[in-house]
Amino acid sequence: MDEYFSEVSEEVQNHLKQLVGSVNLPSGADALEVLAKAWLEKEKVFMSQIRERNLEEADEFSVEEPRGALLMTYSGSLLTLGPISEDGRKVEYASVGLRSDVPDSAEKDGSVLSSDVSVGGSAEFLLGPIKKSSPVYKIAVVREEMPLEEEEEFLSEVTQIMADDFVEINKTLIIE
């Protein structure tokens, strides 16, 4: 009991406790343990992609930052903030996948952050696929400069890889 839950930070533990009521799991499953195990596996995937794709970890992401970024939240959701363009940013959201209170995924071109994003705070949007995210656990910013379309494609590809891995993690946990 509490094998995985005890491995996550207190902030993540507190957030996972808030999510328990909105998670669809087989009866008898220890929801906190399932969520914590999934979260730890998703963190490994996220950190692995940061290293493999030469992304730069950051504590903050400015509304005016021209580059794009990937965010992982305390709930284990992913947010992809595309590079800034004349119309705003392309933003993709992929949820934890086990929750019944949020969409599995959403995206919106022309999204606009309402304020800077920092680790521990939420990503909030004036215009976006969601209004507000769960608190942000990690921010990974594109390190190298590249043309707008190429950077959007790069971020979308990394997000798709992680989202696919996250879905597989969820399937494994539900089967167990």
C-alpha positions in Angstrom: 0.0 0.0 0.0 1.2 3.5 -0.8 4.2 2.1 -2.7 3.8 4.6 -5.6 1.9 7.3 -3.8 4.8 7.9 -1.4 7.2 8.4 -4.3 5.5 11.5 -5.7 6.0 15.0 -4.2 3.6 16.3 -1.6 2.2 18.8 -4.1 1.4 16.1 -6.6 0.0 13.9 -3.8 -2.3 16.7 -2.8 -3.4 17.2 -6.4 -4.0 13.5 -7.0 -6.2 13.3 -3.8 -8.4 16.0 -5.4 -8.7 13.9 -8.6 -9.8 10.7 -7.1 -13.5 11.4 -7.4 -13.2 12.2 -11.1 -11.3 9.0 -12.1 -12.9 6.0 -13.7 -11.3 2.8 -12.4 -12.4 -0.7 -11.8 -14.1 -1.2 -8.4 -11.8 -2.2 -5.7 -8.8 -0.4 -7.2 -6.8 1.9 -4.9 -7.3 5.0 -7.0 -4.4 6.9 -5.3 -2.0 4.1 -6.0 -3.2 3.8 -9.6 -3.0 7.5 -10.2 0.5 7.7 -8.6 1.8 4.8 -10.6 0.5 6.3 -13.8 1.9 9.7 -12.9 5.4 8.3 -12.2 5.4 6.5 -15.5 4.3 9.6 -17.3 6.9 11.7 -15.6 9.6 9.2 -16.9 8.2 9.5 -20.5 8.1 13.3 -20.3 11.7 13.5 -18.9 13.0 11.0 -21.5 11.5 13.1 -24.3 13.0 16.3 -22.9 16.5 14.6 -23.0 16.0 12.9 -26.4 14.6 16.0 -28.1 17.1 18.4 -26.5 14.5 20.5 -24.8 15.4 23.0 -22.1 13.8 22.8 -18.7 12.5 26.1 -17.4 10.8 27.4 -14.3 8.8 30.0 -16.2 7.4 30.6 -19.6 6.5 34.2 -20.7 3.4 35.2 -22.6 5.8 36.9 -25.0 8.2 34.0 -25.4 8.5 33.4 -29.1 9.5 29.7 -28.8 7.1 26.9 -28.0 7.0 24.7 -24.9 5.7 21.4 -23.5 4.1 21.4 -20.1 3.3 18.5 -17.8 0.8 19.2 -15.0 0.4 17.8 -11.5 -2.5 15.7 -12.9 -0.3 14.2 -15.6 -1.9 16.1 -18.5 0.1 17.5 -21.3 -0.1 21.0 -22.8 1.7 21.9 -26.0 2.2 25.7 -26.5 3.3 26.3 -30.1 5.6 29.1 -31.0 4.0 32.5 -31.1 2.7 33.8 -34.5 0.7 36.8 -35.6 -2.5 34.9 -34.7 -1.3 33.6 -31.3 -0.2 30.1 -30.5 -1.4 26.7 -31.5 -2.2 25.0 -28.2 -2.9 21.3 -27.7 -4.2 19.7 -24.5 -4.1 16.0 -23.7 -5.7 15.0 -20.4 -4.6 12.4 -17.9 -7.0 10.1 -19.8 -8.6 8.5 -16.7 -10.7 11.5 -15.7 -14.4 11.9 -16.5 -14.5 15.7 -15.8 -12.2 17.0 -18.6 -12.0 16.3 -22.3 -9.4 13.6 -23.4 -7.9 16.2 -25.8 -8.5 19.6 -27.3 -6.6 22.0 -29.5 -7.0 25.5 -30.7 -5.1 27.7 -33.2 -4.8 31.3 -32.2 -4.6 30.6 -28.5 -3.5 33.4 -26.1 -2.1 32.9 -22.7 -3.5 35.3 -20.1 -0.3 35.4 -18.0 3.1 34.0 -17.7 3.2 30.3 -16.8 5.4 29.1 -13.9 6.1 25.8 -12.3 3.5 25.3 -9.5 1.0 27.7 -11.2 -1.6 27.1 -13.8 -1.5 27.8 -17.5 -4.4 30.2 -18.1 -5.8 31.3 -21.4 -7.7 34.4 -22.7 -8.4 32.2 -25.7 -7.5 28.5 -25.9 -8.6 24.9 -25.9 -9.1 25.1 -22.1 -9.5 28.0 -19.7 -7.1 26.8 -17.1 -4.8 23.8 -16.5 -3.9 22.0 -13.3 -0.8 23.3 -11.7 2.3 22.9 -13.9 4.9 20.4 -12.8 7.5 20.8 -15.6 8.1 23.2 -18.4 10.3 22.2 -21.4 11.1 24.9 -24.0 12.4 24.3 -27.5 16.1 25.0 -27.3 17.0 25.6 -30.9 15.6 28.2 -33.3 13.6 26.8 -36.2 11.0 28.1 -38.6 7.5 28.5 -37.1 5.9 25.6 -39.1 8.9 23.3 -38.4 8.7 24.1 -34.6 4.9 23.5 -34.5 5.4 20.1 -36.3 8.3 19.2 -34.0 6.2 19.9 -30.8 3.2 18.2 -32.2 5.2 15.1 -33.0 6.7 15.0 -29.5 3.3 15.5 -28.0 1.8 12.7 -30.0 4.6 10.3 -28.9 4.0 11.2 -25.3 0.2 11.1 -25.6 0.4 7.6 -27.2 2.7 6.5 -24.4 0.3 8.0 -21.8 -2.7 6.1 -23.3 -0.7 2.9 -23.1 0.2 3.6 -19.5 -3.5 4.1 -18.7 -4.6 0.9 -20.5 -2.0 -1.1 -18.5 -3.2 0.4 -15.2 -6.9 -0.3 -15.9 -6.2 -3.9 -16.9 -4.1 -4.5 -13.8 
